[in-house]
Amino acid sequence: MAGDGLALASADDSDAAHIFREVVAVQVKPVGRDAFQALLTIRLRPDDPAHPRSLLIELTDEADLLFYHSLVLGEGDFHALKAEQRLRVDFQSFPTQVAELLRRCCTSATELANSAVGAMPGVPRHFGGTASGTSPEGGLRMLACLDCGASGESLLSIVEANQFRELTHISLRLRHGTDEVVKQHLAGKLRVCKAECVELAEQLHASDKALSQARHEVEELGARGRVVAEERQHLERSLREAHEAEVAGLRREQASALAEQQRNAAAERHRFESESRGSLDEALARASRAERVAEELQQQRQGGAAAHP
């Protein structure tokens, strides 16, 4: 049932070929060591997407690149597994059922983490779930366990734990990858990393090109802005000079008009004074003549009175 791990390691690693590919919290029980929880990447996929003959299952750990457990489950191996564990699904629907159980494990781990948050002091009870730290759905919890044997075999079990007992839904016997299988697995990851590196390099090149173009556009806009600012300053200076020249011209015209008015007023005053002085002299002359005439008349009266006493 363990199958050819080399075929598994070298199979297509594209996302489209996977039935299930997620990080699952798995309870790992190594030989001679205490059990611990690890975040393992579990992959389910057919050996050939076009004509599947076997189901490929692999467990890896991003924190430990040498951690690799795999299983190639053919249809004949499945029938033996079905009879041994009293399964009620056929070979075609078995992968989706296993994937659904694994997703329930992920959901249960999330609910348990929320329950732990809800049990913290100062956190409202409705925030994270129940006070006991069990799953909100009646105390049910799905667990994924990996028991590692000394001979290189391991047992992946999906267990449903409730308040009464633990019920194992499925147990799959995996094998730890040989050096060749691990090398093939690491080579596949290296190919994926190189492909991602090439893609990121292309994206970086495109981003650099776009950045250079954007900088060029910014420089052009900056140059245009400077030209516009210079033109604006020149226009403002020209308008200010024209306004100052116009104001100076108006002031000169106003000063000239005021001087002309002053000259005209002075000439008019001089003419008026001359006419007034002439009229005064003429009046004084008439008055003098009148006085002389009066004196002559007075003398004539006096002389006439003396001649006729």
DOFIMAR-954476 format. One line per field, with one value per residue (C-alpha): chain; x, z, y. Coordinates in nm, 4 decimals. Layout:
cadena <- [A	...]
px <- [X	...]
pz <- [Z	...]
py <- [Y	...]
This chain:
cadena <- [A	A	A	A	A	A	A	A	A	A	A	A	A	A	A	A	A	A	A	A	A	A	A	A	A	A	A	A	A	A	A	A	A	A	A	A	A	A	A	A	A	A	A	A	A	A	A	A	A	A	A	A	A	A	A	A	A	A	A	A	A	A	A	A	A	A	A	A	A	A	A	A	A	A	A	A	A	A	A	A	A	A	A	A	A	A	A	A	A	A	A	A	A	A	A	A	A	A	A	A	A	A	A	A	A	A	A	A	A	A	A	A	A	A	A	A	A	A	A	A	A	A	A	A	A	A	A	A	A	A	A	A	A	A	A	A	A	A	A	A	A	A	A	A	A	A	A	A	A	A	A	A	A	A	A	A	A	A	A	A	A	A	A	A	A	A	A	A	A	A	A	A	A	A	A	A	A	A	A	A	A	A	A	A	A	A	A	A	A	A	A	A	A	A	A	A	A	A	A	A	A	A	A	A	A	A	A	A	A	A	A	A	A	A	A	A	A	A	A	A	A	A	A	A	A	A	A	A	A	A	A	A	A	A	A	A	A	A	A	A	A	A	A	A	A	A	A	A	A	A	A	A	A	A	A	A	A	A	A	A	A	A	A	A	A	A	A	A	A	A	A	A	A	A	A	A	A	A	A	A	A	A	A	A	A	A	A	A	A	A	A	A	A	A	A	A	A	A	A	A	A	A	A	A	A	A	A	A	A]
px <- [0.0000	0.2912	0.3664	0.6418	0.7424	0.9662	0.6673	0.4919	0.7834	0.8268	0.4568	0.3068	0.3068	0.0695	-0.2193	-0.4765	-0.3834	-0.4437	-0.7615	-0.6462	-0.3465	-0.3576	-0.1645	-0.3143	-0.2325	-0.1184	-0.0378	0.2991	0.4190	0.7832	0.9654	1.1218	1.0078	0.7110	0.4246	0.4050	0.1833	0.3192	0.1746	0.2145	0.1270	-0.0949	-0.1414	-0.3888	-0.3724	-0.4053	-0.0933	-0.2138	-0.4768	-0.5910	-0.6052	-0.5810	-0.4893	-0.3685	-0.4165	-0.0998	-0.0799	0.2192	0.2970	0.5715	0.6875	0.8016	1.0021	1.1840	1.2612	1.3733	1.0338	0.8539	0.5918	0.4003	0.1522	0.0548	-0.2882	-0.3986	-0.7478	-0.6449	-0.4913	-0.8077	-1.0309	-0.8154	-0.8321	-1.2086	-1.2581	-1.0171	-1.1668	-1.5258	-1.5415	-1.8673	-1.7264	-1.5865	-1.2403	-1.3600	-1.5221	-1.2608	-1.0211	-1.2943	-1.4150	-1.0615	-1.0215	-1.3473	-1.2256	-0.9015	-1.0937	-1.2966	-0.9666	-0.8659	-1.2036	-1.1832	-0.8328	-0.9571	-1.2549	-1.0278	-0.7961	-1.0963	-1.2140	-0.8729	-0.8962	-1.2470	-1.1220	-0.8599	-0.9280	-1.1001	-1.2300	-1.6122	-1.7411	-1.9216	-1.5974	-1.4241	-1.6685	-1.7226	-1.5508	-1.4181	-1.2094	-1.4001	-1.5551	-1.8849	-2.0620	-2.1489	-1.7863	-1.6863	-1.3357	-1.1556	-0.7882	-0.5171	-0.2523	0.0708	0.2352	0.5923	0.7342	1.0941	1.0976	1.0197	0.6460	0.3963	0.0238	-0.1903	-0.5209	-0.8151	-0.9879	-1.3143	-1.2944	-1.6026	-1.6746	-1.7053	-1.4375	-1.2137	-1.3452	-1.0982	-1.2525	-0.9559	-0.6010	-0.3468	-0.0079	0.2583	0.6305	0.9054	1.0766	1.4056	1.7055	1.6195	1.2575	1.3536	1.6014	1.3305	1.0946	1.3531	1.4358	1.0679	1.0520	1.3684	1.2089	0.9024	1.1189	1.3199	1.0013	0.8677	1.2039	1.1882	0.8303	0.9210	1.2241	0.9976	0.7524	1.0432	1.1693	0.8218	0.7902	1.1325	1.0317	0.7036	0.8871	1.1403	0.8605	0.6775	0.9939	1.0427	0.6850	0.7400	1.0552	0.8684	0.5847	0.8401	1.0087	0.6713	0.5844	0.9091	0.8446	0.4916	0.6230	0.8834	0.6239	0.3956	0.6719	0.7584	0.3932	0.3481	0.6640	0.5467	0.2012	0.3536	0.5886	0.3056	0.0862	0.3615	0.4268	0.0555	0.0297	0.3387	0.1887	-0.1394	0.0498	0.2452	-0.0736	-0.2419	0.0579	0.0652	-0.3066	-0.2742	0.0159	-0.1856	-0.4815	-0.2539	-0.1040	-0.4485	-0.5692	-0.2645	-0.3136	-0.6833	-0.6027	-0.3412	-0.5877	-0.8561	-0.6176	-0.5071	-0.8657	-0.9561	-0.6550	-0.7465	-1.1074	-0.9873	-0.7496	-1.0228	-1.2649	-1.0036	-0.9392	-1.3123	-1.3334	-1.0415	-1.2024	-1.5305	-1.3616	-1.1915	-1.5175	-1.6845	-1.4149	-1.4421	-1.8174	-1.7728	-1.5301	-1.7640	-2.0498	-1.8352	-1.7188	-2.0772	-2.1923	-1.9165	-2.0074	-2.3737	-2.3900]
pz <- [0.0000	0.0575	-0.3144	-0.5043	-0.3171	-0.6059	-0.8376	-0.5774	-0.5338	-0.9062	-0.9896	-1.1190	-0.8422	-1.0043	-0.7980	-1.0569	-1.0052	-0.6286	-0.4666	-0.1329	-0.0518	0.2819	0.6027	0.8768	1.2473	1.3024	1.6311	1.5575	1.7749	1.6882	1.8149	2.1571	2.1860	2.3263	2.0951	1.9550	1.7224	1.3836	1.0926	0.8072	0.4426	0.3294	-0.0431	-0.2156	-0.5933	-0.8644	-1.0161	-1.3629	-1.3905	-1.7333	-1.6496	-1.2711	-1.1474	-0.7942	-0.5221	-0.4104	-0.0510	0.0928	0.4149	0.4322	0.6833	0.5677	0.8897	0.8236	0.4562	0.5249	0.6723	0.4027	0.4388	0.1409	0.0192	-0.3264	-0.2952	-0.5952	-0.6506	-0.5408	-0.2216	-0.1645	-0.1749	0.0943	0.2983	0.2472	0.3753	0.6655	0.7916	0.6752	0.4498	0.2740	-0.0200	-0.3551	-0.4920	-0.7013	-0.4088	-0.1486	-0.2171	-0.1781	0.1446	0.2896	0.1808	0.3573	0.6784	0.6605	0.6113	0.9213	1.1055	0.9951	1.1024	1.4388	1.5007	1.4245	1.6576	1.9328	1.8921	1.9148	2.2263	2.3855	2.3072	2.4541	2.7764	2.8306	3.1197	3.0116	2.6821	2.6483	2.6588	2.3256	2.1455	2.1215	2.2033	2.5091	2.8411	2.8447	2.5289	2.3364	1.9961	2.0031	1.8156	2.1181	2.2190	1.8879	1.7594	1.4537	1.4947	1.2536	1.4127	1.2699	1.4546	1.3320	1.3539	1.3904	1.0580	0.8511	0.8385	0.9810	1.0437	0.9538	1.1405	1.1316	1.4668	1.5872	1.9604	2.1678	2.5370	2.5536	2.3260	2.0217	1.6965	1.4148	1.0735	0.8588	0.9104	0.6279	0.6368	0.4976	0.4580	0.5396	0.2230	0.1278	0.0434	-0.3253	-0.2662	-0.0438	-0.3080	-0.5728	-0.3429	-0.2720	-0.6428	-0.7131	-0.4512	-0.5984	-0.9438	-0.8007	-0.6173	-0.9329	-1.1341	-0.8692	-0.8686	-1.2464	-1.2235	-0.9449	-1.1441	-1.4419	-1.2173	-1.0677	-1.4168	-1.5187	-1.1958	-1.2517	-1.6064	-1.4886	-1.2126	-1.4616	-1.6912	-1.3996	-1.2937	-1.6526	-1.6575	-1.3216	-1.4533	-1.7642	-1.5513	-1.3238	-1.6263	-1.7587	-1.4150	-1.4020	-1.7510	-1.6515	-1.3293	-1.5233	-1.7773	-1.4927	-1.3233	-1.6562	-1.7191	-1.3662	-1.4027	-1.7413	-1.6051	-1.2992	-1.5147	-1.7515	-1.4559	-1.3002	-1.6348	-1.6773	-1.3230	-1.3824	-1.7085	-1.5358	-1.2600	-1.5162	-1.7025	-1.3773	-1.2729	-1.6146	-1.6023	-1.2500	-1.3540	-1.6535	-1.4292	-1.1890	-1.4749	-1.6108	-1.2660	-1.2118	-1.5505	-1.4806	-1.1398	-1.2935	-1.5612	-1.3005	-1.0806	-1.3791	-1.4769	-1.1164	-1.0759	-1.3995	-1.2892	-0.9507	-1.1099	-1.3395	-1.0492	-0.8476	-1.1449	-1.1815	-0.8118	-0.8326	-1.1239	-0.9417	-0.6388	-0.8518	-1.0239	-0.6866	-0.5552	-0.8630	-0.8245	-0.4580	-0.5422	-0.8089	-0.5592	-0.3073	-0.5723	-0.6906	-0.3332	-0.2791	-0.5949	-0.5018	-0.1301]
py <- [0.0000	0.2338	0.2377	0.4078	0.7254	0.8305	0.8515	1.0624	1.2991	1.3493	1.3859	1.7088	1.9720	2.2211	2.3550	2.2441	1.8765	1.8786	1.7518	1.8892	2.1069	2.2861	2.3287	2.1114	2.1012	1.7410	1.5674	1.4008	1.1119	1.0344	0.7275	0.7787	1.1387	1.3228	1.4020	1.7543	1.9491	2.0536	2.2458	1.9993	2.0515	1.7641	1.7056	1.4747	1.4322	1.1689	1.0198	1.1239	1.4019	1.2789	0.9060	0.8609	0.5145	0.5867	0.8439	1.0207	1.1453	1.3288	1.5112	1.7736	2.0320	2.3744	2.4048	2.0734	2.0131	1.6550	1.5658	1.3676	1.0924	0.9608	0.7027	0.5786	0.4153	0.2106	0.0737	-0.2764	-0.1378	0.0639	-0.2441	-0.4077	-0.0850	-0.0667	-0.4192	-0.3707	-0.0424	-0.1049	0.2001	0.2856	0.4852	0.3769	0.4535	0.7478	0.9329	0.8320	1.1270	1.3901	1.2276	1.2289	1.5914	1.6791	1.5128	1.7094	2.0332	1.9497	1.9107	2.2606	2.4008	2.2252	2.3655	2.7163	2.6747	2.5439	2.8454	3.0782	2.8933	2.9453	3.3161	3.3264	3.1666	3.4381	3.6811	3.9994	3.8510	3.8276	3.4695	3.4980	3.5958	3.2606	2.9786	2.7603	2.7966	2.4381	2.4839	2.2126	2.2594	2.4516	2.1673	1.9545	1.8974	1.7307	1.7825	1.6460	1.5558	1.4486	1.2265	1.0882	0.7948	0.7470	0.3928	0.2858	0.0994	0.4093	0.3478	0.5929	0.5880	0.8905	0.8808	1.1172	1.0956	1.2425	1.3143	1.3774	1.3901	1.0095	0.8585	0.8979	0.7529	0.6869	0.7580	0.6505	0.5266	0.5319	0.3682	0.6006	0.5582	0.8007	0.9154	0.7537	0.9678	0.9445	1.0363	1.3293	1.4440	1.4268	1.6163	1.8843	1.9006	1.9598	2.2338	2.3824	2.3846	2.5543	2.8085	2.8754	2.9182	3.1553	3.3331	3.3735	3.4968	3.7380	3.8528	3.9216	4.1041	4.2996	4.3849	4.4966	4.6951	4.8550	4.9410	5.0880	5.2749	5.4115	5.5199	5.6779	5.8598	5.9796	6.1046	6.2732	6.4397	6.5556	6.6873	6.8557	7.0184	7.1304	7.2624	7.4597	7.6014	7.6977	7.8541	8.0522	8.1648	8.2631	8.4607	8.6290	8.7100	8.8424	9.0527	9.1859	9.2663	9.4312	9.6413	9.7337	9.8262	10.0350	10.2082	10.2763	10.4130	10.6298	10.7607	10.8375	11.0147	11.2190	11.3042	11.3977	11.6111	11.7780	11.8454	11.9820	12.2063	12.3271	12.3989	12.5840	12.7892	12.8662	12.9619	13.1838	13.3501	13.3957	13.5416	13.7732	13.8818	13.9344	14.1295	14.3401	14.4111	14.4838	14.7123	14.8960	14.9320	15.0565	15.3057	15.4258	15.4618	15.6474	15.8776	15.9474	16.0107	16.2534	16.4299	16.4435	16.5900	16.8516	16.9332	16.9565	17.1812	17.4008	17.4194	17.5033	17.7763	17.9080	17.9153	18.0881	18.3354	18.3974	18.4548	18.7036	18.8913	18.9166	18.9947]
